[in-house]
């Protein structure tokens, strides 16, 4: 029996052409070899199982190959390629930094670097999981990594780039490896299955590819596990049972139940999923992913975002056509909210079941909203309905015509009292609509009254009086009483304004002539008003006044020390000062202004002692005589 080799090792790429999902990196490395622009240090970083170490081996084999092909692929027949394939090459060295992460290990590597290669041109040192090196090992490795021998090339591989020192990163060419797409994984798995004579459908391959999460090595490992469980004839249900993956059918049935509002079926489906041992949080995540795929299927031009086989794409398209886009958006919001609050929930199962019930009632919401939306429109209609009712008010317009025949008016007198009042109320309501014609709006109301036609011409004047309307308040509509109250308020306000204006006119009329001398004489009284504020009192008492104009229009300007005081007085105090001074002077024709005292000629400041002595001698004759008598020198 031949020795079994797992697919991840058996089908490991041995050339740039067989490298999966890293075409840009392969092309860059091949061009650097072709042009002879090889760096002394490379850093390959990315998630697990995407080909970092494999690419490093292919690159190391290629730069030592003596007969490369035209597309820069190793020949596989030269001594260097054969020795590498048989594992006896002395030009390519691999070091596991996870187990050799000390300073002594790095020192041994540095001693080995000095030895030139026996076969080939370069000694390639592949350090895997380089982020596991200690701080001291990194520091010991820095100098060698920066200036290695001409024959040495370092290739560092890691899954955690952020743990590497910046000083190491700056000395390496960095290549970021991407996750392998589901399509590339499925294509490679299909090739492996055909090589191994395994029958498997596309749905099963897509399940394996999604389970691998972008890692080709994980996909090959899962494939071997599936073949070991199912044999050479692999079925879709067997793959789901073996990998413990939730079937797509559960998500499709749940969305159908949501569309029907059948929450009991949704709860029973969830219970069945839990009975089979699936994680509840994974179930919610799968439902969110299903809703996302439905949204993508419903939006045209986004088919490339679906990493699914064609059969499932058609099924998603069919269900998406039966769903409203707003429903899918709301449903996705419910599931994501359920995911975020799952771990904080005291009862996780109830938390998910409540989310399923909310999803079942989403489709019923639009049916409830129109009924609520119609009610306000119906409620508004009664309020609008009275507006057409007063429109018959123009009907009394022919009333001026029956002035010659007063018999219809007495005919209306025997009718109950409230009837004419109700007829007058619509006439009053109709007044706001013809705002341009106030007089016709007043005329219809007196026309309906039983008095003769000669009286309505006089009635518009008493119509303003509120007293006759306010007396029979219990019998009159509320609108007429309100309008009457507003009329009374308007009249009283006007009268108060007239009364308030009279004293001002009397003060102006009785004022005597104001002169500049009177202003200077009365100004100290204004300063005394601010005795409780010493600084303000001092400023007003010592300021200089400038009076311009006569008694009809006089401007009194006082001075302050600087611009800051001027701004403060103008913004905070000038209005109060002006009011007080007008009352003191008994004249409203006085206006106060503020100005800044002009600076005098700048005085020369004396700093030196000799200058101070000279000034002292100039100001005091005795000092000058003393200096002269004693023959003192001023320096």
MONORZI-V725191 format. One record per backbone hydrogen bond with DSSP energy under -0.5 kcal/mol. CO is the residue of the C=O (numbers start at 1). NH is the residue of the N-H. If there is no record, write none. Layout:
# MONORZI-V725191
co | nh
CO | NH
CO | NH
This chain:
# MONORZI-V725191
co | nh
6 | 9
6 | 10
7 | 11
9 | 12
16 | 19
22 | 26
23 | 27
24 | 28
25 | 29
26 | 30
27 | 31
28 | 32
29 | 33
30 | 34
31 | 35
32 | 36
32 | 37
33 | 36
36 | 38
40 | 154
41 | 173
42 | 156
43 | 45
43 | 175
44 | 158
45 | 177
47 | 50
49 | 216
49 | 217
51 | 55
52 | 56
53 | 57
54 | 58
55 | 59
56 | 60
57 | 61
58 | 62
59 | 63
60 | 64
62 | 65
69 | 72
73 | 69
78 | 82
79 | 83
80 | 84
81 | 85
82 | 86
83 | 88
83 | 89
84 | 87
91 | 93
91 | 124
93 | 126
95 | 97
95 | 128
96 | 99
96 | 100
101 | 134
102 | 106
103 | 107
104 | 108
105 | 109
106 | 110
107 | 111
108 | 112
109 | 113
110 | 114
112 | 115
122 | 124
123 | 153
124 | 93
124 | 126
125 | 127
125 | 155
126 | 95
126 | 128
127 | 157
128 | 97
129 | 132
130 | 133
134 | 138
135 | 139
136 | 140
137 | 141
138 | 142
139 | 143
141 | 145
142 | 146
143 | 147
149 | 152
151 | 123
153 | 125
154 | 42
155 | 127
156 | 44
157 | 129
157 | 130
158 | 46
160 | 163
161 | 164
165 | 168
165 | 169
166 | 170
168 | 171
169 | 172
172 | 174
173 | 43
175 | 45
175 | 177
181 | 185
182 | 186
183 | 187
184 | 188
185 | 189
186 | 190
187 | 191
188 | 192
189 | 193
190 | 194
191 | 195
192 | 196
193 | 198
194 | 197
198 | 200
199 | 234
201 | 205
202 | 206
203 | 207
204 | 208
205 | 209
206 | 210
207 | 211
208 | 212
209 | 213
209 | 214
212 | 215
214 | 180
214 | 216
215 | 219
216 | 220
217 | 221
218 | 222
219 | 223
220 | 224
221 | 225
222 | 226
223 | 227
224 | 228
225 | 229
226 | 230
227 | 231
232 | 199
232 | 234
235 | 239
236 | 240
237 | 241
238 | 242
239 | 243
240 | 244
240 | 245
247 | 250
247 | 251
248 | 252
249 | 253
250 | 254
251 | 255
252 | 256
253 | 257
254 | 258
255 | 259
256 | 260
257 | 261
257 | 262
258 | 261
261 | 263
262 | 266
263 | 267
264 | 268
265 | 269
266 | 270
267 | 271
268 | 272
269 | 273
270 | 274
271 | 275
272 | 276
273 | 278
274 | 277
279 | 283
280 | 284
281 | 285
282 | 286
283 | 287
284 | 288
285 | 289
286 | 290
287 | 291
288 | 292
289 | 293
290 | 294
291 | 295
292 | 296
293 | 297
294 | 298
295 | 299
298 | 300
299 | 302
302 | 305
303 | 306
305 | 307
306 | 308
309 | 313
310 | 314
311 | 315
312 | 316
313 | 317
314 | 318
315 | 319
316 | 320
317 | 321
318 | 322
319 | 322
320 | 323
324 | 328
325 | 329
326 | 330
327 | 331
328 | 332
329 | 333
330 | 334
331 | 335
332 | 336
333 | 337
334 | 338
335 | 339
336 | 340
337 | 341
339 | 342
339 | 343
341 | 345
342 | 345
346 | 348
347 | 351
348 | 352
349 | 353
350 | 354
351 | 355
352 | 356
353 | 357
354 | 358
355 | 359
356 | 360
357 | 361
358 | 362
359 | 362
359 | 363
361 | 365
362 | 365
362 | 366
364 | 368
365 | 368
365 | 369
366 | 370
367 | 371
368 | 372
369 | 373
370 | 374
371 | 375
372 | 376
373 | 377
374 | 378
375 | 379
376 | 380
377 | 381
378 | 382
379 | 383
380 | 384
381 | 385
382 | 386
384 | 387
384 | 388
385 | 388
385 | 389
386 | 390
387 | 391
388 | 391
388 | 392
389 | 392
390 | 393
391 | 394
392 | 395
393 | 396
394 | 397
395 | 398
396 | 399
397 | 400
398 | 401
398 | 402
400 | 403
401 | 404
402 | 405
404 | 406
405 | 408
406 | 410
407 | 411
408 | 412
409 | 412
409 | 413
410 | 413
410 | 414
412 | 415
416 | 419
416 | 420
417 | 421
418 | 422
419 | 423
420 | 424
421 | 425
422 | 426
423 | 427
424 | 428
425 | 429
426 | 430
428 | 431
429 | 432
430 | 434
433 | 435
434 | 437
436 | 438
437 | 441
438 | 442
439 | 442
439 | 443
440 | 444
442 | 446
443 | 447
444 | 448
445 | 448
445 | 449
452 | 455
452 | 456
455 | 458
455 | 459
456 | 460
458 | 461
458 | 462
459 | 463
461 | 464
462 | 465
466 | 470
467 | 471
468 | 472
470 | 473
471 | 473
472 | 475
472 | 476
473 | 476
477 | 481
478 | 482
479 | 483
480 | 484
481 | 485
482 | 486
483 | 487
484 | 488
485 | 489
486 | 490
487 | 491
488 | 492
489 | 493
490 | 494
491 | 495
492 | 496
493 | 497
494 | 498
495 | 499
496 | 500
497 | 501
498 | 502
499 | 503
500 | 504
501 | 505
502 | 506
503 | 507
504 | 508
505 | 509
506 | 510
507 | 511
508 | 511
515 | 519
516 | 520
517 | 521
518 | 522
519 | 523
520 | 524
522 | 525
522 | 526
523 | 526
523 | 527
524 | 528
525 | 529
526 | 529
527 | 530
528 | 531
530 | 533
532 | 534
533 | 537
534 | 538
535 | 539
536 | 540
537 | 541
538 | 542
539 | 543
544 | 559
546 | 557
548 | 555
553 | 550
554 | 556
554 | 591
555 | 548
555 | 557
556 | 593
557 | 546
558 | 595
560 | 597
562 | 566
563 | 567
564 | 568
565 | 569
566 | 570
567 | 571
568 | 572
568 | 573
569 | 573
569 | 574
573 | 577
574 | 578
575 | 579
576 | 580
577 | 581
578 | 582
579 | 583
580 | 584
581 | 585
582 | 586
582 | 587
587 | 590
589 | 554
591 | 556
593 | 558
595 | 560
603 | 605
605 | 607
608 | 612
609 | 613
610 | 614
611 | 615
612 | 616
613 | 617
614 | 618
615 | 619
616 | 620
619 | 621
620 | 624
621 | 625
622 | 626
623 | 627
624 | 628
625 | 629
626 | 630
627 | 632
633 | 635
